[in-house]
Amino acid sequence: TFKARNKGLASLRAVRIGAPYIKLDGLKIDKYSGVGGNTWGAGVRVEIVGSGSVITNCTISDLPHVIAHDISFVNSASPVIVSPSSNFISAGFKVGSKIYLGASGLNHVTAGPLYYANHDTTWTVSAVTATTLTLTAGSAAWITDTGTNYWAFIRAGTGNSGYPAIYTVQAGGIGPSEVIISNNVITNWPAHAIDLSGDGHLVEGNTLTNLKSFRFMHFNGSNHTFRRNLIKDCPNVLHYSPDETEDLDHPIGTGWYDYQAGMLSGFTDPGIPNNANVVVEENWFQNIENQLGRVDDELPGAYNIVYRNNVFV
């Protein structure tokens, strides 16, 4: 057991659980950004061998991010992002942070088709000031998006799912089993809050707020129970008019839906036997500005997913 003597005052960037039956109790985990050799990709990462572990009474918060309408690259020769209205330092970005750029959704009627050249690039921060991020990437041909309003969202992480607050790992269809996640607070985390693989996990009594339209729960595997959680005040990152929504450019196959993510989602990824026997009960959802979720029924399928006695406000 790793327990705070005074709840919330033992503060860490991240924790990796690499053995069974580990208990985290009352820790504060904040501003994880994947700096340096820390490639864990989560605030709390539970490895395949972490079965039977317990995460309880912890606070996980403040994934580094900025949201602004004045984000731009300086020019096509310099990988420097400028945002006069932002403060990258106070947001938690550091040298070595991996970041993801979210498109603003500027539509093709007013600007021509914006197939953002830098959209799926993995960037690393090489220098940071309050209003600038200097970036490096693995390609020499990335800097073409130099106008403003191409970008509205910068977040620690790689890919559009971001770094989960709590993540149970799977490989080859195998993950940990019977992990308990209870009575935690996850807040101000614009990425998946809890991302589960494996079997038989219990997620109960947690409070999740201000997730900024990303998933409260993303699950693979079977026999999970999500019970009596409070999920509230999760706004969209950006708001679009009906005309703007009609004209958003999302090229087929890209998955560039940066801000539209269901709060509860089950996916049957290749290598995972199924999503089966999952119970979602007695949860409270309030002020969720997005679709509540989706469950995919392919590769090879999902079945016996039960929703009962939940409240939606």
C-alpha positions in Angstrom: 0.0 0.0 0.0 1.2 3.5 -0.9 -0.9 5.8 1.2 -0.8 9.6 1.8 -0.4 10.4 5.5 -2.6 13.4 4.8 -5.0 12.8 1.9 -4.2 14.8 -1.2 -0.8 16.2 0.1 1.4 13.4 -1.3 1.8 14.7 -4.9 3.2 12.9 -7.9 3.2 13.3 -11.6 2.3 9.7 -12.3 2.4 6.1 -10.9 3.1 2.9 -12.7 1.8 -0.3 -11.1 4.0 -3.2 -12.2 3.0 -6.0 -9.7 -0.3 -7.5 -8.4 -2.2 -6.4 -5.4 -0.8 -2.8 -5.2 -3.0 -0.3 -3.4 -2.8 3.5 -4.0 -4.7 5.5 -1.4 -5.2 9.2 -1.1 -2.5 10.3 -3.5 -2.6 13.5 -5.6 -1.5 13.0 -9.2 -1.5 16.0 -11.5 -0.2 17.5 -14.7 1.1 14.3 -16.3 2.7 15.2 -19.6 5.0 12.2 -20.6 8.2 14.1 -20.1 11.5 12.5 -21.0 11.8 8.7 -20.5 8.3 8.5 -18.9 6.4 6.9 -21.7 3.7 5.3 -19.4 1.0 7.3 -21.2 -1.3 7.8 -18.1 -1.6 9.3 -14.7 -1.9 5.8 -13.3 -0.8 3.0 -15.5 -1.6 -0.6 -14.4 0.4 -3.2 -16.3 -0.8 -6.6 -17.3 0.7 -8.1 -14.1 -1.2 -5.6 -11.9 -4.2 -7.8 -11.3 -6.0 -7.2 -8.0 -4.7 -3.7 -7.5 -6.8 -0.9 -5.9 -6.8 2.8 -6.7 -8.9 4.6 -4.1 -9.4 8.1 -2.6 -6.9 9.6 -5.1 -7.3 12.9 -7.0 -6.1 12.9 -10.6 -6.3 16.3 -12.3 -5.1 19.0 -14.7 -3.8 17.3 -17.8 -1.8 20.1 -19.5 -3.8 21.8 -22.2 -4.8 25.1 -23.6 -7.8 26.2 -25.6 -7.6 29.4 -27.6 -8.6 31.1 -30.8 -5.2 32.7 -31.5 -3.0 29.6 -31.8 -0.7 29.6 -34.9 2.8 28.5 -36.1 5.1 31.5 -36.5 6.0 30.6 -40.1 6.6 27.7 -42.4 10.3 27.6 -41.5 10.0 27.6 -37.7 8.3 25.0 -35.6 7.2 27.5 -33.0 3.6 27.8 -31.9 2.4 31.2 -30.6 -0.7 31.9 -28.5 -0.7 35.4 -26.9 -3.8 34.6 -24.9 -2.4 31.3 -23.4 0.0 30.5 -20.6 1.8 27.2 -21.5 3.9 27.2 -18.4 1.0 27.5 -15.9 -0.9 24.9 -18.0 1.9 22.4 -17.1 3.8 22.0 -20.4 7.5 21.2 -19.9 10.5 20.5 -22.1 10.1 16.9 -23.3 6.3 16.9 -23.1 4.5 15.1 -26.0 1.7 17.1 -27.4 -1.3 16.7 -29.7 -2.8 19.5 -31.8 -6.6 19.6 -32.2 -8.0 21.3 -35.3 -10.3 24.3 -34.9 -12.7 22.9 -37.5 -12.5 26.0 -39.7 -14.7 25.2 -42.6 -14.0 24.8 -46.3 -16.6 27.3 -47.4 -14.6 30.2 -46.0 -11.1 28.9 -46.1 -10.8 26.1 -48.7 -10.3 22.5 -47.6 -8.0 22.4 -44.6 -6.5 19.0 -44.4 -4.2 20.0 -41.6 -0.7 18.9 -42.4 0.4 18.8 -38.8 -2.7 17.1 -37.5 -1.4 13.6 -36.9 2.2 14.5 -36.1 3.7 13.5 -32.8 5.4 16.6 -31.4 7.8 17.0 -28.6 8.3 20.3 -26.7 11.9 21.5 -26.9 11.4 24.9 -25.4 8.6 26.6 -23.6 7.6 30.2 -22.6 4.3 31.5 -21.4 3.1 32.2 -24.9 5.2 30.0 -27.1 6.0 26.3 -27.6 9.0 25.3 -29.7 8.5 21.8 -31.1 10.3 19.0 -32.8 8.9 16.2 -34.9 10.0 13.2 -36.9 9.4 14.8 -40.3 11.0 17.8 -42.1 7.9 18.6 -44.0 5.4 19.5 -41.4 5.2 23.3 -41.1 2.5 24.4 -43.5 -0.3 25.4 -41.2 0.8 29.0 -40.4 -2.5 30.8 -40.2 -4.6 31.5 -37.1 -7.7 29.6 -36.3 -6.3 26.4 -37.8 -5.7 25.1 -34.2 -7.8 25.7 -31.1 -6.6 23.0 -28.7 -3.2 21.8 -27.6 -3.0 18.9 -25.1 -0.4 16.7 -23.6 -0.6 13.3 -25.3 -0.3 11.6 -28.6 -3.3 10.9 -30.8 -6.8 12.1 -30.3 -7.5 9.8 -27.3 -4.8 11.6 -25.2 -3.3 10.3 -22.0 -5.9 8.6 -19.7 -6.1 9.5 -16.1 -6.2 5.7 -15.2 -5.2 3.1 -17.8 -5.1 -0.7 -17.5 -2.9 -2.1 -20.3 -3.5 -5.0 -22.6 -1.3 -6.7 -25.1 -2.3 -9.7 -27.3 -5.8 -9.7 -25.8 -4.5 -10.0 -22.3 -4.9 -7.4 -19.5 -5.0 -7.3 -15.7 -8.0 -8.6 -13.9 -10.1 -7.4 -11.0 -8.7 -3.9 -10.6 -10.8 -1.8 -8.2 -11.1 2.0 -8.9 -13.2 3.6 -6.2 -13.9 6.9 -4.5 -11.4 8.9 -6.7 -11.8 12.4 -8.1 -10.8 13.0 -11.7 -11.1 16.6 -12.9 -9.9 19.0 -15.6 -8.7 16.1 -17.7 -9.4 16.6 -21.5 -8.8 12.9 -22.5 -10.1 9.5 -21.5 -10.7 9.5 -17.7 -10.6 5.7 -17.3 -9.4 3.4 -20.1 -9.8 -0.3 -19.2 -8.7 -3.5 -20.7 -8.7 -6.9 -19.1 -11.4 -8.6 -17.1 -13.6 -8.1 -14.0 -12.8 -4.5 -13.1 -15.0 -2.5 -10.7 -15.3 1.3 -11.1 -17.5 2.6 -8.2 -18.2 5.8 -6.4 -15.9 8.0 -8.3 -16.5 11.7 -9.1 -15.5 12.9 -12.6 -15.9 16.5 -13.6 -14.8 18.9 -16.3 -13.6 16.2 -18.7 -14.1 18.6 -21.6 -16.1 16.2 -23.7 -13.7 13.2 -23.6 -14.7 9.8 -22.4 -15.5 9.2 -18.8 -15.0 5.5 -19.6 -13.4 3.6 -22.5 -13.6 -0.2 -22.0 -12.4 -3.4 -23.6 -12.7 -6.9 -22.3 -15.5 -8.4 -20.2 -17.2 -8.6 -16.8 -16.7 -5.0 -15.8 -19.1 -3.1 -13.4 -19.4 0.7 -13.5 -21.6 1.7 -10.5 -22.7 4.8 -8.6 -20.3 7.2 -10.2 -21.0 10.9 -10.5 -20.2 12.4 -14.0 -21.0 16.0 -14.3 -20.1 19.3 -16.0 -18.3 18.0 -19.0 -18.4 20.8 -21.7 -17.4 20.6 -25.3 -14.0 22.2 -26.0 -15.5 24.2 -28.9 -19.1 25.2 -29.9 -20.1 25.1 -33.5 -23.1 26.7 -35.2 -25.3 24.4 -37.3 -23.8 25.9 -40.5 -20.3 25.3 -39.2 -21.1 21.7 -38.2 -22.3 21.1 -41.8 -19.1 22.4 -43.2 -16.5 20.7 -41.0 -13.9 18.9 -43.0 -13.2 15.4 -41.8 -11.5 13.4 -44.6 -12.7 9.8 -44.7 -10.5 7.5 -42.7 -8.7 10.2 -40.7 -10.8 10.1 -37.5 -10.4 13.8 -37.1 -13.3 14.3 -34.7 -11.3 16.2 -32.1 -14.0 17.2 -29.7 -16.9 14.7 -30.2 -16.4 11.7 -28.0 -19.0 9.6 -26.2 -18.8 9.7 -22.5 -19.0 5.9 -22.2 -17.6 3.8 -25.0 -16.8 0.1 -25.6 -14.7 -0.9 -28.5 -13.8 -4.4 -29.7 -10.2 -4.0 -30.8 -8.4 -6.7 -32.8 -6.8 -9.2 -30.4 -9.4 -8.7 -27.7 -11.8 -11.6 -27.5 -15.0 -9.5 -26.9 -16.7 -6.8 -24.8 -19.2 -8.9 -22.9 -21.1 -8.9 -19.6 -20.6 -5.3 -18.7 -23.0 -3.6 -16.2 -23.5 0.2 -16.1 -25.8 1.0 -13.2 -26.9 3.7 -10.7 -24.6 6.3 -12.2 -25.5 10.0 -12.3 -24.8 12.0 -15.5 -25.4 15.7 -15.4 -24.6 18.6 -17.8 -22.9 16.4 -20.4 -22.7 18.4 -23.6 -22.1 15.5 -25.9 -23.3 12.1 -26.9 -23.5 9.7 -24.0 -21.7 6.9 -25.7 -21.3 4.1 -28.2 -20.6 0.4 -28.1 -19.2 -1.3 -31.3 -20.4 -4.7 -32.3 -17.6 -5.9 -34.5 -14.2 -7.6 -34.3 -15.7 -9.9 -33.1 -18.5 -8.3 -31.2 -20.1 -7.0 -28.0 -23.0 -8.5 -26.1 -24.8 -8.4 -22.8 -24.0 -4.8 -22.2 -26.5 -3.7 -19.5 -27.5 -0.2 -18.6 -29.9 0.1 -15.7 -31.1 2.6 -13.1 -28.9 5.5 -14.4 -29.9 9.1 -14.1 -29.4 11.6 -17.0 -29.9 15.3 -16.3 
